[in-house]
Amino acid sequence: MKIRRYFWLRPCELIVVAEDFENYAVSIKDQTFGCEKIPTLRPPIEKKFPSDCKTLEQKRNYLEALIKIGAMEGILEDV
């Protein structure tokens, strides 16, 4: 799976559109982020942020970095 584009819907919610036009929501929570396919078919998969991600800005930067290095595709394939 390849990510076609992404955008921040809200400060804590990233929308990811895959090459096959599947849509995913990545929601920032306290110490984790949840990934789910849109429309939701099952509960989101939860992943922990690294311990040095404390602020919302650090968490957003971490998620964008996962997209840029190609690691987000692997996470979303499990959804």
NUKOLZA-485536 format. One line per field, with one value per atom (N, C-alpha, C): atom name; y negated, x, z. Coordinates in nm, 3 decimals, padded with zeros to 5 digits, m for minus. Atoms other than C-alpha are relative to their C-alpha. Layout:
N
atome <- CA:...
Y <- Y:...
X <- X:...
Z <- Z:...
% end
This chain:
79
atome <- N:CA:C:N:CA:C:N:CA:C:N:CA:C:N:CA:C:N:CA:C:N:CA:C:N:CA:C:N:CA:C:N:CA:C:N:CA:C:N:CA:C:N:CA:C:N:CA:C:N:CA:C:N:CA:C:N:CA:C:N:CA:C:N:CA:C:N:CA:C:N:CA:C:N:CA:C:N:CA:C:N:CA:C:N:CA:C:N:CA:C:N:CA:C:N:CA:C:N:CA:C:N:CA:C:N:CA:C:N:CA:C:N:CA:C:N:CA:C:N:CA:C:N:CA:C:N:CA:C:N:CA:C:N:CA:C:N:CA:C:N:CA:C:N:CA:C:N:CA:C:N:CA:C:N:CA:C:N:CA:C:N:CA:C:N:CA:C:N:CA:C:N:CA:C:N:CA:C:N:CA:C:N:CA:C:N:CA:C:N:CA:C:N:CA:C:N:CA:C:N:CA:C:N:CA:C:N:CA:C:N:CA:C:N:CA:C:N:CA:C:N:CA:C:N:CA:C:N:CA:C:N:CA:C:N:CA:C:N:CA:C:N:CA:C:N:CA:C:N:CA:C:N:CA:C:N:CA:C:N:CA:C:N:CA:C:N:CA:C:N:CA:C:N:CA:C
Y <- 00.117:00.000:m00.124:00.127:m00.349:m00.111:00.114:m00.670:m00.103:00.097:m00.908:m00.143:00.133:m01.210:00.012:00.006:m01.309:m00.145:00.136:m01.609:00.009:00.009:m01.718:m00.052:00.039:m01.724:m00.088:00.074:m01.847:00.005:m00.003:m01.917:00.140:m00.133:m01.557:00.112:m00.104:m01.374:m00.018:m00.003:m01.290:00.093:m00.082:m01.162:00.041:m00.054:m00.938:00.066:m00.059:m00.848:00.086:m00.094:m00.539:m00.005:m00.002:m00.483:00.065:m00.067:m00.250:m00.074:00.090:m00.537:00.051:m00.033:m00.360:m00.118:00.112:m00.621:00.053:m00.038:m00.594:m00.125:00.108:m00.808:00.042:m00.022:m00.836:m00.106:00.092:m00.989:00.000:00.015:m01.125:00.008:m00.011:m01.017:m00.042:00.043:m01.067:00.056:m00.062:m00.819:00.091:m00.090:m00.631:m00.074:00.049:m00.688:00.117:m00.104:m00.495:m00.011:m00.004:m00.387:00.082:m00.072:m00.290:m00.034:00.021:m00.249:m00.077:00.076:m00.488:00.059:m00.004:m00.385:00.107:m00.088:m00.212:00.135:m00.136:00.164:00.076:m00.063:00.257:m00.102:00.097:00.089:m00.037:00.043:m00.114:00.081:m00.061:00.041:m00.110:00.098:m00.138:00.025:m00.005:m00.214:m00.106:00.096:m00.385:m00.099:00.100:m00.708:00.027:m00.008:m00.714:m00.085:00.068:m00.833:m00.148:00.142:m01.164:m00.084:00.075:m01.264:m00.042:00.049:m01.478:m00.096:00.104:m01.771:00.044:m00.028:m01.765:m00.022:00.028:m01.921:00.113:m00.112:m01.645:00.125:m00.117:m01.378:m00.014:00.024:m01.535:00.017:m00.014:m01.558:00.146:m00.143:m01.192:00.073:m00.066:m01.080:m00.039:00.043:m01.289:00.063:m00.067:m01.142:00.146:m00.138:m00.790:00.007:00.003:m00.885:m00.022:00.035:m01.039:00.113:m00.109:m00.736:00.130:m00.117:m00.492:00.101:m00.095:m00.328:00.002:00.005:m00.439:00.103:m00.098:m00.210:00.135:m00.128:00.097:00.002:00.009:m00.023:00.008:00.005:m00.095:00.131:m00.128:00.242:00.097:m00.085:00.404:m00.035:00.046:00.207:00.077
X <- 00.084:00.000:00.089:m00.071:00.122:m00.094:00.080:00.002:m00.001:00.019:m00.138:00.010:m00.006:m00.190:m00.048:00.049:m00.267:m00.025:00.028:m00.406:m00.053:00.049:m00.493:m00.144:00.140:m00.871:m00.026:00.005:m00.845:00.140:m00.135:m00.542:00.046:m00.036:m00.554:m00.043:00.047:m00.684:00.059:m00.064:m00.482:m00.080:00.069:m00.662:00.103:m00.095:m00.459:m00.080:00.064:m00.569:00.104:m00.092:m00.403:m00.016:00.001:m00.324:m00.126:00.124:m00.626:m00.125:00.106:m00.838:m00.071:00.049:m00.895:00.035:m00.023:m00.924:00.022:m00.033:m00.778:00.002:m00.010:m00.803:00.104:m00.101:m00.508:m00.025:00.037:m00.613:00.105:m00.096:m00.370:m00.077:00.058:m00.458:00.109:m00.097:m00.264:00.140:m00.130:00.024:00.002:00.009:m00.095:m00.062:00.076:m00.232:m00.079:00.089:m00.524:m00.014:00.013:m00.550:m00.124:00.119:m00.879:m00.036:00.045:m01.021:m00.131:00.125:m01.299:m00.079:00.077:m01.578:00.053:m00.051:m01.497:m00.069:00.054:m01.538:00.030:m00.037:m01.369:00.073:m00.068:m01.202:00.138:m00.130:m00.888:00.115:m00.124:m00.542:00.075:m00.070:m00.352:00.150:m00.147:00.022:00.050:m00.056:00.236:00.093:m00.096:00.421:00.132:m00.126:00.792:m00.010:00.010:00.848:00.036:m00.037:00.997:m00.103:00.110:00.675:m00.099:00.085:00.505:m00.108:00.094:00.339:m00.075:00.078:00.075:00.086:m00.085:00.326:00.101:m00.094:00.582:m00.070:00.076:00.315:m00.038:00.034:00.202:00.124:m00.125:00.564:00.041:m00.033:00.618:m00.084:00.087:00.316:00.036:m00.042:00.425:00.133:m00.128:00.776:m00.023:00.032:00.626:m00.046:00.046:00.457:00.119:m00.111:00.772:00.101:m00.096:00.991:m00.065:00.069:00.725:m00.045:00.038:00.655:m00.150:00.145:00.290:m00.074:00.068:00.195:m00.011:00.000:00.293:m00.097:00.093:00.094:m00.144:00.137:m00.217:m00.041:00.034:m00.198:m00.058:00.054:m00.275:m00.142:00.135:m00.600:m00.094
Z <- 00.000:00.000:00.000:00.005:m00.085:00.044:m00.043:00.076:m00.112:00.109:m00.185:00.053:m00.062:00.043:00.144:m00.139:00.401:00.035:m00.047:00.583:00.143:m00.138:00.936:m00.005:m00.005:00.976:00.123:m00.126:01.336:00.061:m00.058:01.557:00.043:m00.048:01.683:m00.096:00.092:01.374:m00.140:00.130:01.063:m00.091:00.099:00.753:m00.105:00.097:00.522:m00.112:00.118:00.168:m00.070:00.064:00.020:m00.151:00.146:m00.346:m00.056:00.043:m00.374:00.048:m00.048:m00.231:00.125:m00.133:00.100:00.091:m00.092:00.377:00.140:m00.137:00.726:00.086:m00.099:01.037:00.102:m00.102:01.274:00.107:m00.107:01.606:00.110:m00.108:01.864:00.132:m00.134:02.217:00.098:m00.100:02.542:m00.028:00.022:02.506:m00.122:00.114:02.197:m00.119:00.114:01.849:m00.054:00.050:01.704:m00.151:00.146:01.339:m00.034:00.042:01.179:m00.143:00.137:00.832:00.005:00.009:00.731:m00.116:m00.124:00.751:00.094:m00.103:01.076:m00.005:00.003:01.060:00.128:m00.126:01.388:00.086:m00.087:01.687:m00.056:00.052:01.607:00.059:m00.048:01.637:00.075:m00.082:01.915:m00.004:m00.002:01.893:00.096:m00.095:02.157:m00.070:00.043:02.093:00.073:m00.074:02.183:00.127:m00.129:02.539:m00.007:00.010:02.421:m00.074:00.063:02.239:00.109:m00.110:02.502:m00.049:00.042:02.324:m00.125:00.120:02.051:m00.125:00.115:01.810:m00.024:00.013:01.880:m00.053:00.046:01.826:m00.147:00.141:01.498:m00.088:00.075:01.380:m00.013:00.002:01.471:m00.105:00.097:01.267:m00.143:00.134:00.967:m00.039:00.029:00.996:m00.039:00.037:00.986:m00.145:00.139:00.658:m00.093:00.088:00.510:m00.017:00.013:00.583:m00.048:00.053:00.461:00.105:m00.106:00.798:00.027:m00.027:00.821:m00.084:00.085:00.530:00.070:m00.070:00.732:00.117:m00.114:01.032:m00.052:00.050:00.824:m00.068:00.060:00.643:00.103:m00.107:00.981:00.038:m00.033:01.005:m00.082
% end
